[in-house]
Amino acid sequence: MRALLSKESGGPDTLTVGDLADPIAGKGQVVIAVRACAVNYPDVLIIEDKYQFRPQRPFAPGGEVAGVIQSLGEGVTGWAVGDRVIAVTGHGGMVEKLAVPAAALHRLPANRSFEEGAALLLTYATAIHALLDRGRLGEGQTLLVLGAAGGVGLASIELGKAFGARVVAAVSSEEKAAAARAAGADDVVVYPHGPLDKAASKALAEMFKAAVGPKGADVVFDPVGGDYAEPALRSVGWEGRYLVVGFPAGIPKLALNLTLLKSCDVCGVFWGAFAMRDPAANAAHVATLFRLWDEGRIAPRVTGTFPLERGGEAIAALAGRRVIGKLVVVP
């Protein structure tokens, strides 16, 4: 079968299309014919050996897929050949066929496309875990979302509104601001491109403070990091929660005196580890996501599809922070 392969550490330009042996469903597994594989920021990191996990090469990037079950392994029940499914795999998804543990499968509704299905779980499951478990977001509270036009950013806007919060979106362009407003943001801050000097950092903090209001943000959702982190932290209100989600702009060093002055929490968000440690709680969140999806209150926004041969281009676009919503590779 064809696959987009990482054979050496490096950027998206090092990826090449090659052949792998067709997978065979082992005990407790199914083989999926992959119809769509979403692109996420871990794909940028994993091919450069900068992610938490380093698969043995050659491997295919791609951590969430949608497709059709082709075969069942020993002991698999509740599934049949031909079922439409989605799954989070961590890596390996940019292939024509993939063996997946049956326990990782979720049924793709008949009225949803494979592209939509592939773009759902990683971003929305990260966002719901962050907002509810780590951020304790409640109705009537104020949520500031950085990187708000990306996949996880748009998911956080939609979920914030679904949970009754006032949502302020922070983005880097007017085009992204329009996407954030379309997702339901109550207010939008367009921030400058970094790096930020001291004066620019202070000015951005004032912009955030003005947008969230005099009481400050109850929750800050930050999948960006870098020079934007401290201005966002300065906008947190008393006993607020600052959620550390990702670092495409760099790993920041926070002024910890701010946490004392605001009596606020800085909370790490690692959805993958949470899902492994507490599968029951994660399953409950996923059930909520499917309900909200069915009600039309959330909807993955797929803004581009790429054939397997151009999967590296999709990863490069995400690395360059040029993407609104989600990109999907279609094997």
Number of C-alpha atoms within 10 A of each C-alpha: 12 17 24 27 24 25 16 14 15 16 18 21 13 14 24 18 18 16 13 16 9 14 15 16 21 16 13 15 22 29 24 28 22 25 25 31 36 33 30 25 19 21 24 26 21 24 25 17 15 14 14 9 12 14 17 8 12 14 23 24 32 29 23 26 36 31 27 21 23 18 17 23 18 11 10 17 10 5 16 14 13 13 14 24 24 29 27 22 19 18 19 23 31 33 30 23 26 25 23 25 18 21 11 13 19 18 14 21 14 10 7 12 15 25 25 21 27 31 28 30 23 22 21 25 22 22 27 25 21 24 23 15 13 21 24 14 23 17 12 13 17 25 31 32 31 27 25 33 31 25 26 30 28 33 25 32 31 25 24 28 20 14 17 14 23 23 30 26 33 28 24 19 14 13 12 23 21 14 20 30 19 13 24 19 27 16 16 23 23 17 19 14 12 13 12 15 10 10 9 16 20 15 15 24 20 15 18 27 21 13 21 24 12 10 13 25 30 26 31 29 29 26 22 23 21 20 23 25 26 20 20 26 30 21 29 29 24 17 17 26 27 28 22 20 19 19 15 17 19 13 13 14 11 15 12 11 9 14 20 12 12 18 14 19 19 17 15 14 23 15 19 14 10 15 17 11 11 10 12 11 15 20 13 10 19 19 13 14 21 18 13 16 15 14 10 9 14 23 20 22 20 18 11 14 19 17 15 23 18 18 29 26 17 25 27 17 15 22 20 12 16 13 19 22 24 27 26 30 29 23 21
